[in-house]
Structure formats: C-alpha cells, structure tokens
C-alpha cells in the first residue's frame, strides 16, 4: 500500500488511535496538501530523557521512533482556516478525519485492527 505521507505522532495519541478513541487529527498542513482517500503512515515517537554527561545540570531530550506505525485512510479534510475567519490564511491548519487500516510493529509484524 502506497503511503502519501509519513508523519510523527506522540505515543499517547498513537495509543488513542489503536484503541479507537481517536478518529481525527489536527495538523499544520506544511505543504502536504492532504486529500481524502490518501493513506498516511503515522510513526509513534516518544521523548526520552538522558543525561549527556555526569554532573550535567540540564537533562537533554531525544526523540525516539518506537518502531510502531499505524496506517490510516483519510476520510475527510477540513481546512480550519476557512471555518475560523479570525485565523490568518497561512499557515494552513487542517482537521483530518480517518479510519485505521492497520498497525505495524517493525519488531513483530503487521496487526489488523
């Protein structure tokens, strides 16, 4: 299945997609030009804290891909800027409604919902 876009998503929101509690995603368009019928690969990411040096006062954060991905099918694209006229025309924000197609754990294989 050809994916039109690959995007990162935080682990807490990824979990909500898996459980069926999340059916839409608010996004900045960033030139993606999302369209109904496109498939998006959502890559689950988490932030890990690590101490780069012993005695370092500030803890650094590193974004890690968990190797879990969800394939979703866009069922509707709402351009939020067209609804809320007080928003500027750019950057463009969209609400993507979607259906879950499958979940991929690159360590274990493919799971269907």
ChimeraX commands (.cxc) that place a marker at each C-alpha (Angstrom):
marker #1 position 0.00,0.00,0.00 radius 0.5
marker #1 position 1.47,3.31,-1.07 radius 0.5
marker #1 position 1.53,5.97,1.62 radius 0.5
marker #1 position 1.12,9.58,0.57 radius 0.5
marker #1 position 2.65,10.97,3.76 radius 0.5
marker #1 position 4.72,9.80,6.72 radius 0.5
marker #1 position 4.19,11.78,9.92 radius 0.5
marker #1 position 5.33,11.52,13.53 radius 0.5
marker #1 position 2.80,11.19,16.35 radius 0.5
marker #1 position 3.35,11.18,20.11 radius 0.5
marker #1 position 2.88,7.86,21.88 radius 0.5
marker #1 position -0.14,8.97,23.92 radius 0.5
marker #1 position -2.05,9.92,20.75 radius 0.5
marker #1 position -0.87,6.77,18.93 radius 0.5
marker #1 position -2.39,4.69,21.74 radius 0.5
marker #1 position -5.71,6.52,21.38 radius 0.5
marker #1 position -5.76,5.65,17.67 radius 0.5
marker #1 position -5.11,1.97,18.49 radius 0.5
marker #1 position -7.97,1.87,20.99 radius 0.5
marker #1 position -10.36,3.54,18.53 radius 0.5
marker #1 position -10.82,6.61,20.74 radius 0.5
marker #1 position -9.11,8.95,18.26 radius 0.5
marker #1 position -10.64,9.31,14.79 radius 0.5
marker #1 position -9.31,12.75,13.79 radius 0.5
marker #1 position -6.03,14.62,13.85 radius 0.5
marker #1 position -5.43,18.39,13.91 radius 0.5
marker #1 position -2.34,19.28,11.88 radius 0.5
marker #1 position -0.48,22.18,10.37 radius 0.5
marker #1 position -0.56,21.44,6.65 radius 0.5
marker #1 position 3.11,22.37,5.98 radius 0.5
marker #1 position 2.56,21.98,2.24 radius 0.5
marker #1 position 1.37,18.37,2.43 radius 0.5
marker #1 position -1.86,19.11,0.59 radius 0.5
marker #1 position -3.77,16.34,2.39 radius 0.5
marker #1 position -6.62,14.79,0.38 radius 0.5
marker #1 position -9.49,12.42,1.09 radius 0.5
marker #1 position -8.55,8.85,0.13 radius 0.5
marker #1 position -4.82,9.23,0.86 radius 0.5
marker #1 position -3.05,6.84,3.20 radius 0.5
marker #1 position -0.83,8.25,5.94 radius 0.5
marker #1 position 1.83,6.36,7.88 radius 0.5
marker #1 position 1.91,7.59,11.48 radius 0.5
marker #1 position 5.19,6.74,13.23 radius 0.5
marker #1 position 4.90,6.55,17.01 radius 0.5
marker #1 position 7.52,8.64,18.79 radius 0.5
marker #1 position 8.43,9.19,22.42 radius 0.5
marker #1 position 10.76,11.62,24.14 radius 0.5
marker #1 position 13.49,10.04,26.24 radius 0.5
marker #1 position 15.38,11.99,28.87 radius 0.5
marker #1 position 19.08,11.30,29.19 radius 0.5
marker #1 position 21.99,12.85,31.00 radius 0.5
marker #1 position 24.62,13.64,28.34 radius 0.5
marker #1 position 27.41,13.95,30.92 radius 0.5
marker #1 position 27.81,13.10,34.56 radius 0.5
marker #1 position 27.25,16.23,36.62 radius 0.5
marker #1 position 25.34,17.96,33.80 radius 0.5
marker #1 position 22.62,20.12,35.33 radius 0.5
marker #1 position 20.28,20.10,32.35 radius 0.5
marker #1 position 18.72,16.86,31.14 radius 0.5
marker #1 position 18.60,16.57,27.36 radius 0.5
marker #1 position 15.68,15.05,25.47 radius 0.5
marker #1 position 15.88,12.81,22.45 radius 0.5
marker #1 position 13.00,11.89,20.12 radius 0.5
marker #1 position 12.87,8.13,19.56 radius 0.5
marker #1 position 10.84,6.18,16.99 radius 0.5
marker #1 position 9.33,3.16,18.75 radius 0.5
marker #1 position 9.20,1.10,15.52 radius 0.5
marker #1 position 5.39,1.02,15.71 radius 0.5
marker #1 position 3.38,2.58,12.90 radius 0.5
marker #1 position -0.28,2.98,12.04 radius 0.5
marker #1 position -1.64,3.22,8.52 radius 0.5
marker #1 position -4.70,5.44,8.33 radius 0.5
marker #1 position -7.04,6.33,5.47 radius 0.5
marker #1 position -8.12,9.98,5.28 radius 0.5
marker #1 position -11.92,10.12,5.11 radius 0.5
marker #1 position -12.29,13.92,5.31 radius 0.5
marker #1 position -10.11,17.02,5.28 radius 0.5
marker #1 position -11.45,20.19,6.89 radius 0.5
marker #1 position -9.43,23.36,6.38 radius 0.5
marker #1 position -9.74,25.01,9.77 radius 0.5
marker #1 position -8.69,28.45,8.48 radius 0.5
marker #1 position -11.81,28.53,6.26 radius 0.5
marker #1 position -14.09,27.92,9.25 radius 0.5
marker #1 position -12.41,30.31,11.68 radius 0.5
marker #1 position -12.02,33.51,9.68 radius 0.5
marker #1 position -10.06,35.14,12.53 radius 0.5
marker #1 position -7.16,32.82,11.68 radius 0.5
marker #1 position -4.73,34.05,9.05 radius 0.5
marker #1 position -4.76,32.25,5.70 radius 0.5
marker #1 position -1.22,30.98,6.32 radius 0.5
marker #1 position -0.09,28.74,7.84 radius 0.5
marker #1 position -2.91,26.42,6.89 radius 0.5
marker #1 position -4.33,24.11,9.58 radius 0.5
marker #1 position -6.42,21.03,8.83 radius 0.5
marker #1 position -8.55,18.54,10.71 radius 0.5
marker #1 position -8.04,15.09,9.23 radius 0.5
marker #1 position -10.77,12.53,9.86 radius 0.5
marker #1 position -9.56,8.97,9.30 radius 0.5
marker #1 position -10.10,5.23,9.59 radius 0.5
marker #1 position -7.41,2.91,10.93 radius 0.5
marker #1 position -6.24,0.43,8.30 radius 0.5
marker #1 position -3.53,-1.50,10.15 radius 0.5
marker #1 position -0.84,-1.30,12.80 radius 0.5
marker #1 position 2.73,-2.30,12.08 radius 0.5
marker #1 position 5.23,-3.27,14.75 radius 0.5
marker #1 position 8.52,-3.46,12.85 radius 0.5
marker #1 position 9.82,-5.80,15.55 radius 0.5
marker #1 position 6.87,-8.23,15.35 radius 0.5
marker #1 position 4.90,-7.81,12.11 radius 0.5
marker #1 position 1.56,-6.42,10.95 radius 0.5
marker #1 position -1.61,-6.34,13.03 radius 0.5
marker #1 position -5.05,-5.55,11.73 radius 0.5
marker #1 position -7.49,-3.60,13.91 radius 0.5
marker link #1:1,2 radius 0.2
marker link #1:2,3 radius 0.2
marker link #1:3,4 radius 0.2
marker link #1:4,5 radius 0.2
marker link #1:5,6 radius 0.2
marker link #1:6,7 radius 0.2
marker link #1:7,8 radius 0.2
marker link #1:8,9 radius 0.2
marker link #1:9,10 radius 0.2
marker link #1:10,11 radius 0.2
marker link #1:11,12 radius 0.2
marker link #1:12,13 radius 0.2
marker link #1:13,14 radius 0.2
marker link #1:14,15 radius 0.2
marker link #1:15,16 radius 0.2
marker link #1:16,17 radius 0.2
marker link #1:17,18 radius 0.2
marker link #1:18,19 radius 0.2
marker link #1:19,20 radius 0.2
marker link #1:20,21 radius 0.2
marker link #1:21,22 radius 0.2
marker link #1:22,23 radius 0.2
marker link #1:23,24 radius 0.2
marker link #1:24,25 radius 0.2
marker link #1:25,26 radius 0.2
marker link #1:26,27 radius 0.2
marker link #1:27,28 radius 0.2
marker link #1:28,29 radius 0.2
marker link #1:29,30 radius 0.2
marker link #1:30,31 radius 0.2
marker link #1:31,32 radius 0.2
marker link #1:32,33 radius 0.2
marker link #1:33,34 radius 0.2
marker link #1:34,35 radius 0.2
marker link #1:35,36 radius 0.2
marker link #1:36,37 radius 0.2
marker link #1:37,38 radius 0.2
marker link #1:38,39 radius 0.2
marker link #1:39,40 radius 0.2
marker link #1:40,41 radius 0.2
marker link #1:41,42 radius 0.2
marker link #1:42,43 radius 0.2
marker link #1:43,44 radius 0.2
marker link #1:44,45 radius 0.2
marker link #1:45,46 radius 0.2
marker link #1:46,47 radius 0.2
marker link #1:47,48 radius 0.2
marker link #1:48,49 radius 0.2
marker link #1:49,50 radius 0.2
marker link #1:50,51 radius 0.2
marker link #1:51,52 radius 0.2
marker link #1:52,53 radius 0.2
marker link #1:53,54 radius 0.2
marker link #1:54,55 radius 0.2
marker link #1:55,56 radius 0.2
marker link #1:56,57 radius 0.2
marker link #1:57,58 radius 0.2
marker link #1:58,59 radius 0.2
marker link #1:59,60 radius 0.2
marker link #1:60,61 radius 0.2
marker link #1:61,62 radius 0.2
marker link #1:62,63 radius 0.2
marker link #1:63,64 radius 0.2
marker link #1:64,65 radius 0.2
marker link #1:65,66 radius 0.2
marker link #1:66,67 radius 0.2
marker link #1:67,68 radius 0.2
marker link #1:68,69 radius 0.2
marker link #1:69,70 radius 0.2
marker link #1:70,71 radius 0.2
marker link #1:71,72 radius 0.2
marker link #1:72,73 radius 0.2
marker link #1:73,74 radius 0.2
marker link #1:74,75 radius 0.2
marker link #1:75,76 radius 0.2
marker link #1:76,77 radius 0.2
marker link #1:77,78 radius 0.2
marker link #1:78,79 radius 0.2
marker link #1:79,80 radius 0.2
marker link #1:80,81 radius 0.2
marker link #1:81,82 radius 0.2
marker link #1:82,83 radius 0.2
marker link #1:83,84 radius 0.2
marker link #1:84,85 radius 0.2
marker link #1:85,86 radius 0.2
marker link #1:86,87 radius 0.2
marker link #1:87,88 radius 0.2
marker link #1:88,89 radius 0.2
marker link #1:89,90 radius 0.2
marker link #1:90,91 radius 0.2
marker link #1:91,92 radius 0.2
marker link #1:92,93 radius 0.2
marker link #1:93,94 radius 0.2
marker link #1:94,95 radius 0.2
marker link #1:95,96 radius 0.2
marker link #1:96,97 radius 0.2
marker link #1:97,98 radius 0.2
marker link #1:98,99 radius 0.2
marker link #1:99,100 radius 0.2
marker link #1:100,101 radius 0.2
marker link #1:101,102 radius 0.2
marker link #1:102,103 radius 0.2
marker link #1:103,104 radius 0.2
marker link #1:104,105 radius 0.2
marker link #1:105,106 radius 0.2
marker link #1:106,107 radius 0.2
marker link #1:107,108 radius 0.2
marker link #1:108,109 radius 0.2
marker link #1:109,110 radius 0.2
marker link #1:110,111 radius 0.2
marker link #1:111,112 radius 0.2
marker link #1:112,113 radius 0.2
view
